[in-house]
Amino acid sequence: MIFLKTEDEIELMRAANQLVAKTLAEVGKHVKSGVTTKELDRVAEEFIRDNGGVPTFKDFPNPCGGTPFPASICTSVNDVVVHGVPNDTPLVDGDIVSVDCGVLLDGFNGDSCYTFCVGEVSEDVAKLLDVTKKALYEGIACAQQGKRIGDISSAVQTLCESHGYGVVREFVGHGIGRKMHEDPQVPNYGRKGNGPMIKSGLCIAIEPMITMGSPKVYMMEDNWTIKTRDGKPSAHFEHTIAVHKGKLEILSSFEDIEKAK
């Protein structure tokens, strides 16, 4: 069931997503060679709690029946696509790390992801990040009242595959509100004109997960970490958006992250 949000609920979601945005910007200040992803997790959790939020990912139930997620952010390094568990391995120059953050604030959820560069990265990796981010905004541009979810999906897939990149099938965007994951699913692949109709009050997280090579992935023994089968890098960018009053609004933001670059 798709829960359409009221204006008041969208205001609460905007506040939650702005806290996510500020958390990602704070984490971004610490992304550098020698820092561990566990340290980034500590920064994120302290910032979220100091600002009145609850880190949604912490102790999130494992859909595969394993242990709950042990951290406040997902930190996916290089060939990790999603759900990377923060650890004690230091980042090094040339790495990329996707930081996915979820926050519960005043009963509503925020969700966003940004892929950071550690120092200088190769031209190939920089292009992957650039195209993935562009695909996110191409998808967002299609999230208009009267269109369908498949229009978003098709836009993301078309751009990424035109560059020879892989579009991960097993993990998708989603509705969001009082729960982190609600209907509808928002795949990064599909056909125009297919899927649920976009209506006023719809709030969704759009999140291209794009690989430099094959889109095939596998799960590590921790029952969380998802890696590319061919070992090639993967990028992940995500915004939460709302459709209301006939217009779309991006509730999260990369502005503070990119100011600091």
LINKAKA-V413520 format. One record per backbone hydrogen bond with DSSP energy under -1.0 kcal/mol. CO is the residue of the C=O (numbers start at 0). NH is the residue of the N-H. Records with the same first field share a line. If there is no record, write none. Layout:
# LINKAKA-V413520
CO = NH / NH
This chain:
# LINKAKA-V413520
5 = 9
6 = 10
7 = 11
8 = 12
9 = 13
10 = 14
11 = 15
12 = 16
13 = 17
14 = 18
15 = 19
16 = 20
17 = 21
18 = 22
19 = 23
20 = 24
21 = 25
22 = 26
23 = 27
24 = 28
26 = 29
31 = 34
34 = 90
35 = 39
36 = 40
37 = 41
38 = 42
39 = 43
40 = 44
41 = 45
42 = 46
43 = 47
44 = 48
45 = 49
46 = 50
47 = 52
48 = 51
53 = 103
56 = 59
59 = 68
61 = 64
68 = 58
73 = 99
75 = 97
76 = 79
77 = 233
78 = 227
81 = 225
83 = 74
86 = 37
90 = 33
91 = 94
94 = 117
95 = 77
96 = 115
97 = 75
98 = 113
99 = 73
100 = 111
101 = 55
102 = 109
103 = 53
104 = 107
107 = 104
109 = 102
111 = 100
112 = 237
113 = 98
115 = 96
117 = 93
121 = 125
122 = 126
123 = 127
124 = 128
125 = 129
126 = 130
127 = 131
128 = 132
129 = 133
130 = 134
131 = 135
132 = 136
133 = 137
134 = 138
135 = 139
136 = 140
138 = 141
139 = 142
141 = 143
143 = 146
146 = 197
147 = 150
148 = 152
149 = 153
150 = 154
151 = 155
152 = 156
153 = 157
154 = 158
155 = 159
156 = 160
157 = 161
159 = 162 / 164
160 = 163
165 = 210
172 = 185
173 = 204
174 = 181
176 = 108
178 = 176
181 = 174
185 = 172
190 = 193
193 = 149
195 = 148
197 = 145
198 = 201
200 = 4
201 = 242
202 = 175
203 = 240
204 = 173
205 = 238
207 = 236
208 = 167
209 = 234
210 = 165
215 = 228
217 = 226
219 = 222
224 = 219
225 = 80
226 = 217
232 = 211
234 = 209
237 = 112
238 = 205
239 = 250 / 251
240 = 203
241 = 248
242 = 200
243 = 246
246 = 243
248 = 241
253 = 257
254 = 258
255 = 259
